[in-house]
Amino acid sequence: MSLVDPVALARPAALLKMVHEPFHADSERMRALRTEILLRQVHGQPNVLAVVSPGLGEGRSLLAANLAIACAQLGEPTLLIDANLRRPMQQQLFAASGPRGVGDLATGATPQLQAVEGLPQLAVLVAGAPCRHPQELLAGSRFTEGMAVWRQRYRHI
């Protein structure tokens, strides 16, 4: 399920400091967060994290994107999934060209992962088509099946 599209490369936006300003204080803090997370992970298991917050505009999409970049910069396969199906942001943060995403699972379509320019270990799965019942989709069997496949391919999700 969902092979990486080798043609359409996503391009990290300028505000993703982990790519464009690696020595910025925010980049250093992101590497420190990455280290804390890695110290807590179960040895040999994929690292699956959900970045959540209760309110709008708190920066969870930017945090998730920079953290995924930090993990990919370790040289380990990393998948960033935009599961915010109400207000998706990863497509904008990575200038993704609009491949099928998580929301397309509702129609039975296979989502398409997108490679990221300059980050060969990072793939992005955008939110894709809007769906009526996002919580049900994310709790459903198609998303669960996708996660099982992605856990086999990626060290960090």
C-alpha positions as a Markdown table, in Angstrom:
| # | Residue | x | y | z |
|---|---|---|---|---|
| 1 | Met | 0.0 | 0.0 | 0.0 |
| 2 | Ser | 1.1 | 3.5 | -0.8 |
| 3 | Leu | 4.5 | 3.4 | -2.6 |
| 4 | Val | 6.6 | 6.6 | -2.7 |
| 5 | Asp | 6.1 | 8.6 | -5.9 |
| 6 | Pro | 9.6 | 8.9 | -7.4 |
| 7 | Val | 8.6 | 11.7 | -9.8 |
| 8 | Ala | 6.8 | 14.3 | -7.7 |
| 9 | Leu | 9.2 | 15.6 | -5.1 |
| 10 | Ala | 7.9 | 17.6 | -2.2 |
| 11 | Arg | 9.9 | 20.7 | -1.3 |
| 12 | Pro | 10.3 | 21.9 | 2.3 |
| 13 | Ala | 9.0 | 25.4 | 2.9 |
| 14 | Ala | 11.4 | 28.1 | 4.1 |
| 15 | Leu | 10.0 | 28.1 | 7.6 |
| 16 | Leu | 11.1 | 24.5 | 8.2 |
| 17 | Lys | 14.3 | 25.5 | 10.0 |
| 18 | Met | 15.6 | 21.9 | 10.3 |
| 19 | Val | 16.3 | 22.1 | 6.6 |
| 20 | His | 17.1 | 25.7 | 5.9 |
| 21 | Glu | 18.6 | 26.9 | 9.2 |
| 22 | Pro | 20.2 | 23.8 | 10.8 |
| 23 | Phe | 22.3 | 25.8 | 13.4 |
| 24 | His | 19.3 | 28.0 | 14.5 |
| 25 | Ala | 18.4 | 27.6 | 18.2 |
| 26 | Asp | 15.0 | 26.1 | 17.2 |
| 27 | Ser | 16.8 | 23.4 | 15.2 |
| 28 | Glu | 19.0 | 22.6 | 18.2 |
| 29 | Arg | 15.9 | 22.3 | 20.4 |
| 30 | Met | 14.3 | 20.0 | 17.9 |
| 31 | Arg | 17.4 | 17.7 | 17.9 |
| 32 | Ala | 17.2 | 17.7 | 21.7 |
| 33 | Leu | 13.5 | 16.7 | 21.5 |
| 34 | Arg | 14.4 | 14.0 | 19.0 |
| 35 | Thr | 17.0 | 12.6 | 21.4 |
| 36 | Glu | 14.5 | 12.6 | 24.3 |
| 37 | Ile | 12.0 | 10.7 | 22.2 |
| 38 | Leu | 14.6 | 8.2 | 21.0 |
| 39 | Leu | 15.8 | 7.5 | 24.6 |
| 40 | Arg | 12.2 | 6.5 | 25.5 |
| 41 | Gln | 11.5 | 4.2 | 22.5 |
| 42 | Val | 11.3 | 0.5 | 22.7 |
| 43 | His | 14.4 | -1.0 | 21.2 |
| 44 | Gly | 13.8 | -2.6 | 17.8 |
| 45 | Gln | 10.2 | -1.2 | 17.4 |
| 46 | Pro | 9.2 | 1.6 | 15.0 |
| 47 | Asn | 8.8 | 4.9 | 16.7 |
| 48 | Val | 5.2 | 6.0 | 16.1 |
| 49 | Leu | 4.2 | 9.4 | 17.5 |
| 50 | Ala | 1.1 | 11.6 | 17.3 |
| 51 | Val | 1.6 | 15.3 | 17.7 |
| 52 | Val | -1.6 | 16.7 | 19.1 |
| 53 | Ser | -2.9 | 19.8 | 20.9 |
| 54 | Pro | -6.3 | 21.0 | 22.1 |
| 55 | Gly | -6.4 | 24.3 | 20.2 |
| 56 | Leu | -5.9 | 25.8 | 16.7 |
| 57 | Gly | -2.7 | 27.6 | 15.8 |
| 58 | Glu | -0.5 | 26.0 | 18.4 |
| 59 | Gly | 2.1 | 24.8 | 16.0 |
| 60 | Arg | 1.6 | 21.1 | 15.9 |
| 61 | Ser | 2.0 | 20.8 | 12.1 |
| 62 | Leu | 5.2 | 22.7 | 12.2 |
| 63 | Leu | 6.5 | 20.7 | 15.1 |
| 64 | Ala | 5.6 | 17.4 | 13.5 |
| 65 | Ala | 7.3 | 18.4 | 10.2 |
| 66 | Asn | 10.5 | 19.6 | 11.9 |
| 67 | Leu | 10.6 | 16.5 | 14.1 |
| 68 | Ala | 10.1 | 14.2 | 11.1 |
| 69 | Ile | 13.0 | 16.0 | 9.3 |
| 70 | Ala | 15.2 | 15.6 | 12.4 |
| 71 | Cys | 14.5 | 11.9 | 12.4 |
| 72 | Ala | 15.2 | 11.6 | 8.7 |
| 73 | Gln | 18.5 | 13.5 | 9.1 |
| 74 | Leu | 19.6 | 10.5 | 11.3 |
| 75 | Gly | 19.6 | 8.5 | 8.1 |
| 76 | Glu | 16.6 | 6.4 | 9.2 |
| 77 | Pro | 13.5 | 5.9 | 7.1 |
| 78 | Thr | 10.8 | 8.4 | 8.3 |
| 79 | Leu | 7.2 | 8.9 | 7.3 |
| 80 | Leu | 5.3 | 12.1 | 8.1 |
| 81 | Ile | 1.5 | 11.5 | 7.9 |
| 82 | Asp | -0.8 | 14.5 | 7.9 |
| 83 | Ala | -3.8 | 13.0 | 9.8 |
| 84 | Asn | -5.3 | 16.4 | 10.5 |
| 85 | Leu | -8.2 | 15.9 | 8.0 |
| 86 | Arg | -10.0 | 19.1 | 9.1 |
| 87 | Arg | -7.2 | 21.6 | 8.7 |
| 88 | Pro | -4.3 | 19.9 | 7.0 |
| 89 | Met | -1.0 | 21.8 | 6.7 |
| 90 | Gln | 1.8 | 19.4 | 5.5 |
| 91 | Gln | 0.9 | 19.8 | 1.9 |
| 92 | Gln | 1.7 | 23.5 | 2.2 |
| 93 | Leu | 4.8 | 23.0 | 4.4 |
| 94 | Phe | 6.2 | 20.7 | 1.8 |
| 95 | Ala | 4.8 | 22.2 | -1.3 |
| 96 | Ala | 3.4 | 18.7 | -2.1 |
| 97 | Ser | 1.8 | 18.5 | -5.5 |
| 98 | Gly | -1.5 | 17.1 | -4.3 |
| 99 | Pro | -1.1 | 13.3 | -4.5 |
| 100 | Arg | -3.7 | 11.0 | -3.0 |
| 101 | Gly | -3.6 | 11.1 | 0.8 |
| 102 | Val | -5.2 | 9.9 | 4.0 |
| 103 | Gly | -8.6 | 11.2 | 3.2 |
| 104 | Asp | -8.7 | 9.3 | -0.1 |
| 105 | Leu | -8.9 | 6.0 | 1.9 |
| 106 | Ala | -12.6 | 6.9 | 2.4 |
| 107 | Thr | -13.2 | 6.3 | -1.3 |
| 108 | Gly | -11.1 | 3.1 | -1.4 |
| 109 | Ala | -8.2 | 4.8 | -3.2 |
| 110 | Thr | -4.6 | 3.9 | -2.3 |
| 111 | Pro | -2.7 | 6.9 | -0.8 |
| 112 | Gln | 0.5 | 8.0 | -2.4 |
| 113 | Leu | 3.6 | 8.8 | -0.4 |
| 114 | Gln | 5.7 | 11.6 | -1.7 |
| 115 | Ala | 9.5 | 11.8 | -1.5 |
| 116 | Val | 11.1 | 15.0 | -0.2 |
| 117 | Glu | 13.8 | 16.9 | -2.1 |
| 118 | Gly | 17.1 | 16.9 | -0.2 |
| 119 | Leu | 15.8 | 14.4 | 2.4 |
| 120 | Pro | 16.1 | 10.9 | 0.9 |
| 121 | Gln | 15.0 | 9.2 | 4.1 |
| 122 | Leu | 11.8 | 11.2 | 4.4 |
| 123 | Ala | 8.4 | 10.5 | 2.8 |
| 124 | Val | 5.2 | 12.6 | 3.3 |
| 125 | Leu | 1.6 | 11.4 | 3.2 |
| 126 | Val | -0.6 | 14.5 | 2.9 |
| 127 | Ala | -4.2 | 14.6 | 4.1 |
| 128 | Gly | -5.6 | 14.3 | 0.6 |
| 129 | Ala | -9.3 | 14.6 | -0.2 |
| 130 | Pro | -11.6 | 15.9 | 2.5 |
| 131 | Cys | -13.8 | 13.3 | 4.1 |
| 132 | Arg | -17.0 | 13.6 | 6.1 |
| 133 | His | -16.0 | 11.5 | 9.1 |
| 134 | Pro | -12.3 | 11.9 | 9.7 |
| 135 | Gln | -12.3 | 10.2 | 13.2 |
| 136 | Glu | -14.0 | 7.2 | 11.8 |
| 137 | Leu | -11.6 | 7.0 | 8.9 |
| 138 | Leu | -8.6 | 7.1 | 11.2 |
| 139 | Ala | -10.1 | 4.4 | 13.5 |
| 140 | Gly | -11.1 | 2.3 | 10.5 |
| 141 | Ser | -9.5 | -0.9 | 9.0 |
| 142 | Arg | -8.0 | 0.8 | 5.9 |
| 143 | Phe | -6.0 | 3.2 | 8.0 |
| 144 | Thr | -5.0 | 0.4 | 10.4 |
| 145 | Glu | -3.9 | -1.8 | 7.4 |
| 146 | Gly | -1.9 | 1.1 | 6.1 |
| 147 | Met | -0.2 | 1.7 | 9.4 |
| 148 | Ala | 0.8 | -2.0 | 9.5 |
| 149 | Val | 2.5 | -1.7 | 6.2 |
| 150 | Trp | 4.2 | 1.6 | 7.0 |
| 151 | Arg | 5.5 | 0.2 | 10.3 |
| 152 | Gln | 7.4 | -2.4 | 8.3 |
| 153 | Arg | 9.0 | 0.2 | 6.1 |
| 154 | Tyr | 9.7 | 3.1 | 8.3 |
| 155 | Arg | 11.7 | 3.5 | 11.6 |
| 156 | His | 9.9 | 6.7 | 12.5 |
| 157 | Ile | 6.3 | 7.6 | 11.7 |
